[in-house]
Amino acid sequence: MLHTLSTSPWHADLHTLCRMLKAGDEVVMLSDGVLAALNGNPFLELLADAPISLYVLKEDLDARGLSGQISSAVVRVDYTDFVRLAVKHPGQLAW
């Protein structure tokens, strides 16, 4: 399943998101959701403990000036990669 986090992690229910995650799921952080990918962030620690792949939309990082503050545990993707992930997963949950 593909999960998209587009709201600030301070306004999203990440504990519920983490309970919904299963091995092989993928999470893409976009819009204000990119804040969850910041180094030293407790939300990133929650997500990193799950058996999933984490991605962040590069364009949204650049728009917020956060490119240099993102954890190396998160893979940066562009819109083309995001579309590939969406096609790969028949199910999607938006957070």
N, CA, C and O atoms as CSV, one atom per row, in Angstrom:
chain,resi,resn,atom,element,x,y,z
A,1,MET,N,N,0.850,-1.174,0.000
A,1,MET,CA,C,0.000,0.000,0.000
A,1,MET,C,C,0.897,1.238,0.000
A,1,MET,O,O,1.970,1.253,0.602
A,2,LEU,N,N,0.431,2.258,-0.682
A,2,LEU,CA,C,1.129,3.537,-0.696
A,2,LEU,C,C,0.402,4.485,0.255
A,2,LEU,O,O,-0.810,4.674,0.162
A,3,HIS,N,N,1.155,5.064,1.151
A,3,HIS,CA,C,0.630,6.061,2.083
A,3,HIS,C,C,1.245,7.403,1.695
A,3,HIS,O,O,2.450,7.490,1.459
A,4,THR,N,N,0.423,8.443,1.629
A,4,THR,CA,C,0.936,9.777,1.350
A,4,THR,C,C,0.648,10.667,2.556
A,4,THR,O,O,-0.485,10.762,3.028
A,5,LEU,N,N,1.688,11.303,3.031
A,5,LEU,CA,C,1.562,12.221,4.167
A,5,LEU,C,C,1.743,13.631,3.630
A,5,LEU,O,O,2.848,14.035,3.267
A,6,SER,N,N,0.640,14.378,3.585
A,6,SER,CA,C,0.708,15.722,3.016
A,6,SER,C,C,0.453,16.825,4.039
A,6,SER,O,O,0.548,18.009,3.715
A,7,THR,N,N,0.133,16.444,5.264
A,7,THR,CA,C,-0.061,17.444,6.308
A,7,THR,C,C,1.119,17.417,7.263
A,7,THR,O,O,1.844,16.425,7.341
A,8,SER,N,N,1.302,18.491,7.975
A,8,SER,CA,C,2.372,18.559,8.959
A,8,SER,C,C,2.234,17.392,9.928
A,8,SER,O,O,1.120,17.050,10.324
A,9,PRO,N,N,3.352,16.774,10.316
A,9,PRO,CA,C,3.252,15.656,11.260
A,9,PRO,C,C,2.661,16.074,12.607
A,9,PRO,O,O,2.172,15.227,13.354
A,10,TRP,N,N,2.701,17.358,12.922
A,10,TRP,CA,C,2.108,17.852,14.166
A,10,TRP,C,C,0.586,17.927,14.065
A,10,TRP,O,O,-0.095,18.089,15.079
A,11,HIS,N,N,0.045,17.811,12.845
A,11,HIS,CA,C,-1.401,17.859,12.631
A,11,HIS,C,C,-1.953,16.544,12.094
A,11,HIS,O,O,-3.140,16.452,11.782
A,12,ALA,N,N,-1.111,15.535,11.985
A,12,ALA,CA,C,-1.543,14.227,11.480
A,12,ALA,C,C,-1.475,13.200,12.611
A,12,ALA,O,O,-0.728,13.373,13.573
A,13,ASP,N,N,-2.235,12.167,12.489
A,13,ASP,CA,C,-2.230,11.093,13.485
A,13,ASP,C,C,-1.218,10.029,13.050
A,13,ASP,O,O,-1.587,8.989,12.506
A,14,LEU,N,N,0.065,10.309,13.299
A,14,LEU,CA,C,1.119,9.398,12.855
A,14,LEU,C,C,1.105,8.083,13.614
A,14,LEU,O,O,1.549,7.062,13.088
A,15,HIS,N,N,0.610,8.090,14.824
A,15,HIS,CA,C,0.529,6.826,15.564
A,15,HIS,C,C,-0.448,5.871,14.876
A,15,HIS,O,O,-0.183,4.672,14.786
A,16,THR,N,N,-1.566,6.393,14.394
A,16,THR,CA,C,-2.512,5.566,13.654
A,16,THR,C,C,-1.905,5.143,12.318
A,16,THR,O,O,-2.040,3.989,11.912
A,17,LEU,N,N,-1.241,6.068,11.639
A,17,LEU,CA,C,-0.573,5.726,10.386
A,17,LEU,C,C,0.382,4.557,10.617
A,17,LEU,O,O,0.379,3.599,9.845
A,18,CYS,N,N,1.186,4.623,11.652
A,18,CYS,CA,C,2.167,3.564,11.934
A,18,CYS,C,C,1.478,2.231,12.239
A,18,CYS,O,O,1.989,1.171,11.877
A,19,ARG,N,N,0.332,2.280,12.897
A,19,ARG,CA,C,-0.402,1.034,13.170
A,19,ARG,C,C,-0.951,0.422,11.890
A,19,ARG,O,O,-1.145,-0.792,11.821
A,20,MET,N,N,-1.200,1.231,10.891
A,20,MET,CA,C,-1.745,0.749,9.620
A,20,MET,C,C,-0.667,0.171,8.696
A,20,MET,O,O,-0.986,-0.572,7.768
A,21,LEU,N,N,0.588,0.500,8.939
A,21,LEU,CA,C,1.672,0.087,8.053
A,21,LEU,C,C,1.933,-1.409,8.147
A,21,LEU,O,O,1.890,-2.010,9.220
A,22,LYS,N,N,2.206,-1.987,6.980
A,22,LYS,CA,C,2.569,-3.399,6.888
A,22,LYS,C,C,3.884,-3.502,6.119
A,22,LYS,O,O,4.256,-2.593,5.376
A,23,ALA,N,N,4.572,-4.607,6.308
A,23,ALA,CA,C,5.838,-4.821,5.604
A,23,ALA,C,C,5.629,-4.639,4.097
A,23,ALA,O,O,4.678,-5.166,3.520
A,24,GLY,N,N,6.524,-3.895,3.484
A,24,GLY,CA,C,6.439,-3.643,2.050
A,24,GLY,C,C,5.690,-2.381,1.673
A,24,GLY,O,O,5.739,-1.960,0.517
A,25,ASP,N,N,4.994,-1.766,2.624
A,25,ASP,CA,C,4.310,-0.506,2.334
A,25,ASP,C,C,5.344,0.588,2.072
A,25,ASP,O,O,6.511,0.473,2.448
A,26,GLU,N,N,4.887,1.637,1.425
A,26,GLU,CA,C,5.759,2.778,1.141
A,26,GLU,C,C,5.037,4.055,1.540
A,26,GLU,O,O,3.823,4.176,1.376
A,27,VAL,N,N,5.804,5.009,2.067
A,27,VAL,CA,C,5.253,6.291,2.503
A,27,VAL,C,C,5.956,7.401,1.720
A,27,VAL,O,O,7.185,7.469,1.681
A,28,VAL,N,N,5.161,8.260,1.105
A,28,VAL,CA,C,5.690,9.436,0.416
A,28,VAL,C,C,5.251,10.661,1.200
A,28,VAL,O,O,4.059,10.874,1.421
A,29,MET,N,N,6.220,11.463,1.617
A,29,MET,CA,C,5.941,12.718,2.318
A,29,MET,C,C,5.970,13.849,1.292
A,29,MET,O,O,6.947,14.009,0.560
A,30,LEU,N,N,4.898,14.625,1.245
A,30,LEU,CA,C,4.816,15.734,0.302
A,30,LEU,C,C,4.121,16.906,0.974
A,30,LEU,O,O,3.623,16.779,2.093
A,31,SER,N,N,4.088,18.023,0.308
A,31,SER,CA,C,3.535,19.257,0.883
A,31,SER,C,C,4.128,19.464,2.273
A,31,SER,O,O,5.342,19.347,2.440
A,32,ASP,N,N,3.300,19.770,3.276
A,32,ASP,CA,C,3.830,19.981,4.626
A,32,ASP,C,C,4.253,18.683,5.306
A,32,ASP,O,O,4.877,18.716,6.366
A,33,GLY,N,N,3.924,17.560,4.717
A,33,GLY,CA,C,4.359,16.274,5.246
A,33,GLY,C,C,5.863,16.084,5.198
A,33,GLY,O,O,6.401,15.230,5.902
A,34,VAL,N,N,6.558,16.878,4.369
A,34,VAL,CA,C,8.024,16.763,4.288
A,34,VAL,C,C,8.678,17.096,5.628
A,34,VAL,O,O,9.824,16.714,5.864
A,35,LEU,N,N,7.972,17.797,6.500
A,35,LEU,CA,C,8.527,18.127,7.817
A,35,LEU,C,C,8.814,16.870,8.646
A,35,LEU,O,O,9.658,16.893,9.542
A,36,ALA,N,N,8.117,15.786,8.346
A,36,ALA,CA,C,8.345,14.528,9.066
A,36,ALA,C,C,9.686,13.897,8.701
A,36,ALA,O,O,10.139,12.982,9.388
A,37,ALA,N,N,10.322,14.367,7.640
A,37,ALA,CA,C,11.593,13.795,7.189
A,37,ALA,C,C,12.809,14.549,7.734
A,37,ALA,O,O,13.944,14.212,7.395
A,38,LEU,N,N,12.587,15.557,8.568
A,38,LEU,CA,C,13.705,16.335,9.108
A,38,LEU,C,C,14.559,15.507,10.064
A,38,LEU,O,O,14.035,14.715,10.849
A,39,ASN,N,N,15.866,15.694,9.994
A,39,ASN,CA,C,16.785,15.020,10.913
A,39,ASN,C,C,16.397,15.291,12.362
A,39,ASN,O,O,15.999,16.405,12.702
A,40,GLY,N,N,16.514,14.270,13.222
A,40,GLY,CA,C,16.265,14.431,14.646
A,40,GLY,C,C,14.808,14.588,15.021
A,40,GLY,O,O,14.505,14.970,16.152
A,41,ASN,N,N,13.924,14.311,14.131
A,41,ASN,CA,C,12.498,14.501,14.316
A,41,ASN,C,C,11.893,13.239,14.949
A,41,ASN,O,O,12.137,12.142,14.446
A,42,PRO,N,N,11.116,13.354,16.029
A,42,PRO,CA,C,10.517,12.155,16.645
A,42,PRO,C,C,9.548,11.432,15.712
A,42,PRO,O,O,9.367,10.220,15.835
A,43,PHE,N,N,8.927,12.146,14.789
A,43,PHE,CA,C,8.010,11.518,13.838
A,43,PHE,C,C,8.775,10.626,12.874
A,43,PHE,O,O,8.298,9.554,12.501
A,44,LEU,N,N,9.953,11.063,12.471
A,44,LEU,CA,C,10.783,10.253,11.578
A,44,LEU,C,C,11.213,8.968,12.277
A,44,LEU,O,O,11.266,7.906,11.657
A,45,GLU,N,N,11.519,9.068,13.566
A,45,GLU,CA,C,11.896,7.870,14.327
A,45,GLU,C,C,10.758,6.854,14.339
A,45,GLU,O,O,10.999,5.654,14.206
A,46,LEU,N,N,9.525,7.323,14.498
A,46,LEU,CA,C,8.359,6.427,14.455
A,46,LEU,C,C,8.274,5.705,13.117
A,46,LEU,O,O,8.099,4.487,13.066
A,47,LEU,N,N,8.401,6.473,12.031
A,47,LEU,CA,C,8.291,5.892,10.698
A,47,LEU,C,C,9.472,4.990,10.363
A,47,LEU,O,O,9.298,3.955,9.720
A,48,ALA,N,N,10.664,5.370,10.792
A,48,ALA,CA,C,11.866,4.604,10.469
A,48,ALA,C,C,11.883,3.242,11.150
A,48,ALA,O,O,12.568,2.332,10.683
A,49,ASP,N,N,11.148,3.085,12.238
A,49,ASP,CA,C,11.084,1.801,12.939
A,49,ASP,C,C,10.195,0.789,12.220
A,49,ASP,O,O,10.255,-0.402,12.525
A,50,ALA,N,N,9.384,1.231,11.286
A,50,ALA,CA,C,8.470,0.339,10.567
A,50,ALA,C,C,9.202,-0.325,9.385
A,50,ALA,O,O,10.162,0.239,8.859
A,51,PRO,N,N,8.753,-1.516,8.971
A,51,PRO,CA,C,9.393,-2.232,7.854
A,51,PRO,C,C,8.904,-1.720,6.496
A,51,PRO,O,O,8.318,-2.464,5.710
A,52,ILE,N,N,9.157,-0.441,6.242
A,52,ILE,CA,C,8.634,0.236,5.051
A,52,ILE,C,C,9.743,1.025,4.379
A,52,ILE,O,O,10.850,1.141,4.903
A,53,SER,N,N,9.429,1.560,3.217
A,53,SER,CA,C,10.328,2.486,2.518
A,53,SER,C,C,9.768,3.893,2.655
A,53,SER,O,O,8.563,4.110,2.531
A,54,LEU,N,N,10.662,4.849,2.912
A,54,LEU,CA,C,10.265,6.247,3.098
A,54,LEU,C,C,10.782,7.100,1.957
A,54,LEU,O,O,11.944,6.993,1.564
A,55,TYR,N,N,9.916,7.941,1.432
A,55,TYR,CA,C,10.264,8.834,0.337
A,55,TYR,C,C,9.802,10.245,0.679
A,55,TYR,O,O,8.864,10.441,1.451
A,56,VAL,N,N,10.484,11.221,0.086
A,56,VAL,CA,C,10.078,12.614,0.242
A,56,VAL,C,C,10.142,13.271,-1.137
A,56,VAL,O,O,11.074,13.039,-1.907
A,57,LEU,N,N,9.147,14.083,-1.430
A,57,LEU,CA,C,9.075,14.743,-2.733
A,57,LEU,C,C,10.057,15.907,-2.785
A,57,LEU,O,O,9.928,16.884,-2.046
A,58,LYS,N,N,11.035,15.783,-3.668
A,58,LYS,CA,C,12.124,16.754,-3.770
A,58,LYS,C,C,11.620,18.173,-4.037
A,58,LYS,O,O,12.127,19.131,-3.452
A,59,GLU,N,N,10.645,18.308,-4.899
A,59,GLU,CA,C,10.138,19.642,-5.236
A,59,GLU,C,C,9.557,20.357,-4.017
A,59,GLU,O,O,9.710,21.571,-3.878
A,60,ASP,N,N,8.895,19.614,-3.140
A,60,ASP,CA,C,8.330,20.227,-1.939
A,60,ASP,C,C,9.421,20.558,-0.923
A,60,ASP,O,O,9.301,21.533,-0.181
A,61,LEU,N,N,10.480,19.754,-0.885
A,61,LEU,CA,C,11.634,20.097,-0.036
A,61,LEU,C,C,12.255,21.407,-0.501
A,61,LEU,O,O,12.500,22.314,0.294
A,62,ASP,N,N,12.502,21.485,-1.795
A,62,ASP,CA,C,13.127,22.683,-2.359
A,62,ASP,C,C,12.264,23.925,-2.129
A,62,ASP,O,O,12.788,24.994,-1.817
A,63,ALA,N,N,10.960,23.788,-2.281
A,63,ALA,CA,C,10.046,24.919,-2.103
A,63,ALA,C,C,10.081,25.451,-0.670
A,63,ALA,O,O,9.824,26.631,-0.435
A,64,ARG,N,N,10.399,24.580,0.281
A,64,ARG,CA,C,10.444,24.975,1.693
A,64,ARG,C,C,11.859,25.232,2.188
A,64,ARG,O,O,12.053,25.563,3.357
A,65,GLY,N,N,12.853,25.084,1.312
A,65,GLY,CA,C,14.240,25.335,1.690
A,65,GLY,C,C,14.787,24.334,2.695
A,65,GLY,O,O,15.639,24.681,3.513
A,66,LEU,N,N,14.308,23.094,2.644
A,66,LEU,CA,C,14.680,22.094,3.642
A,66,LEU,C,C,15.619,21.010,3.118
A,66,LEU,O,O,15.905,20.055,3.841
A,67,SER,N,N,16.094,21.127,1.917
A,67,SER,CA,C,16.900,20.061,1.307
A,67,SER,C,C,18.081,19.626,2.154
A,67,SER,O,O,18.394,18.436,2.193
A,68,GLY,N,N,18.740,20.541,2.827
A,68,GLY,CA,C,19.917,20.214,3.617
A,68,GLY,C,C,19.619,19.650,4.991
A,68,GLY,O,O,20.545,19.291,5.719
A,69,GLN,N,N,18.356,19.562,5.366
A,69,GLN,CA,C,17.992,19.136,6.723
A,69,GLN,C,C,17.279,17.783,6.761
A,69,GLN,O,O,16.765,17.381,7.805
A,70,ILE,N,N,17.247,17.093,5.643
A,70,ILE,CA,C,16.496,15.846,5.542
A,70,ILE,C,C,17.380,14.649,5.861
A,70,ILE,O,O,18.542,14.602,5.458
A,71,SER,N,N,16.836,13.701,6.571
A,71,SER,CA,C,17.549,12.492,6.977
A,71,SER,C,C,17.972,11.671,5.761
A,71,SER,O,O,17.273,11.632,4.748
A,72,SER,N,N,19.111,11.027,5.877
A,72,SER,CA,C,19.586,10.152,4.802
A,72,SER,C,C,18.788,8.850,4.758
A,72,SER,O,O,18.947,8.068,3.821
A,73,ALA,N,N,17.939,8.603,5.747
A,73,ALA,CA,C,17.088,7.404,5.758
A,73,ALA,C,C,15.895,7.550,4.819
A,73,ALA,O,O,15.164,6.588,4.586
A,74,VAL,N,N,15.701,8.742,4.286
A,74,VAL,CA,C,14.570,9.032,3.415
A,74,VAL,C,C,15.086,9.245,1.993
A,74,VAL,O,O,16.046,9.984,1.776
A,75,VAL,N,N,14.441,8.590,1.030
A,75,VAL,CA,C,14.831,8.700,-0.374
A,75,VAL,C,C,14.096,9.878,-1.014
A,75,VAL,O,O,12.878,10.001,-0.882
A,76,ARG,N,N,14.828,10.727,-1.695
A,76,ARG,CA,C,14.220,11.863,-2.400
A,76,ARG,C,C,13.722,11.400,-3.762
A,76,ARG,O,O,14.435,10.720,-4.500
A,77,VAL,N,N,12.490,11.776,-4.085
A,77,VAL,CA,C,11.899,11.400,-5.372
A,77,VAL,C,C,11.328,12.637,-6.050
A,77,VAL,O,O,11.011,13.635,-5.401
A,78,ASP,N,N,11.204,12.548,-7.367
A,78,ASP,CA,C,10.566,13.632,-8.114
A,78,ASP,C,C,9.144,13.194,-8.478
A,78,ASP,O,O,8.700,12.119,-8.073
A,79,TYR,N,N,8.437,14.022,-9.237
A,79,TYR,CA,C,7.057,13.701,-9.579
A,79,TYR,C,C,6.939,12.420,-10.396
A,79,TYR,O,O,5.987,11.660,-10.218
A,80,THR,N,N,7.894,12.173,-11.287
A,80,THR,CA,C,7.866,10.953,-12.095
A,80,THR,C,C,7.972,9.719,-11.204
A,80,THR,O,O,7.250,8.742,-11.404
A,81,ASP,N,N,8.875,9.763,-10.218
A,81,ASP,CA,C,9.005,8.644,-9.281
A,81,ASP,C,C,7.726,8.468,-8.459
A,81,ASP,O,O,7.310,7.343,-8.182
A,82,PHE,N,N,7.118,9.568,-8.078
A,82,PHE,CA,C,5.870,9.517,-7.309
A,82,PHE,C,C,4.775,8.823,-8.114
A,82,PHE,O,O,4.020,8.016,-7.572
A,83,VAL,N,N,4.687,9.133,-9.392
A,83,VAL,CA,C,3.694,8.485,-10.253
A,83,VAL,C,C,3.991,6.988,-10.351
A,83,VAL,O,O,3.071,6.171,-10.310
A,84,ARG,N,N,5.267,6.625,-10.481
A,84,ARG,CA,C,5.628,5.203,-10.532
A,84,ARG,C,C,5.188,4.472,-9.262
A,84,ARG,O,O,4.677,3.354,-9.328
A,85,LEU,N,N,5.388,5.108,-8.115
A,85,LEU,CA,C,4.961,4.500,-6.852
A,85,LEU,C,C,3.439,4.345,-6.809
A,85,LEU,O,O,2.929,3.329,-6.335
A,86,ALA,N,N,2.723,5.344,-7.301
A,86,ALA,CA,C,1.258,5.292,-7.307
A,86,ALA,C,C,0.759,4.176,-8.216
A,86,ALA,O,O,-0.222,3.505,-7.894
A,87,VAL,N,N,1.421,3.972,-9.341
A,87,VAL,CA,C,1.027,2.910,-10.271
A,87,VAL,C,C,1.361,1.537,-9.677
A,87,VAL,O,O,0.621,0.573,-9.874
A,88,LYS,N,N,2.462,1.458,-8.961
A,88,LYS,CA,C,2.915,0.198,-8.355
A,88,LYS,C,C,1.936,-0.324,-7.305
A,88,LYS,O,O,1.777,-1.535,-7.154
A,89,HIS,N,N,1.283,0.579,-6.582
A,89,HIS,CA,C,0.388,0.208,-5.488
A,89,HIS,C,C,-1.065,0.440,-5.866
A,89,HIS,O,O,-1.465,1.582,-6.090
A,90,PRO,N,N,-1.860,-0.614,-5.940
A,90,PRO,CA,C,-3.274,-0.425,-6.289
A,90,PRO,C,C,-4.056,0.299,-5.192
A,90,PRO,O,O,-5.077,0.926,-5.473
A,91,GLY,N,N,-3.584,0.217,-3.943
A,91,GLY,CA,C,-4.259,0.904,-2.845
A,91,GLY,C,C,-3.442,2.069,-2.340
A,91,GLY,O,O,-2.211,2.027,-2.340
A,92,GLN,N,N,-4.135,3.116,-1.909
A,92,GLN,CA,C,-3.440,4.296,-1.384
A,92,GLN,C,C,-4.259,4.896,-0.243
A,92,GLN,O,O,-5.486,4.973,-0.304
A,93,LEU,N,N,-3.543,5.317,0.796
A,93,LEU,CA,C,-4.157,6.052,1.905
A,93,LEU,C,C,-3.497,7.412,2.014
A,93,LEU,O,O,-2.270,7.509,2.046
A,94,ALA,N,N,-4.293,8.453,2.072
A,94,ALA,CA,C,-3.784,9.811,2.200
A,94,ALA,C,C,-3.938,10.269,3.650
A,94,ALA,O,O,-5.004,10.118,4.247
A,95,TRP,N,N,-2.881,10.821,4.201
A,95,TRP,CA,C,-2.880,11.300,5.579
A,95,TRP,C,C,-2.654,12.799,5.599
A,95,TRP,O,O,-2.618,13.404,6.670
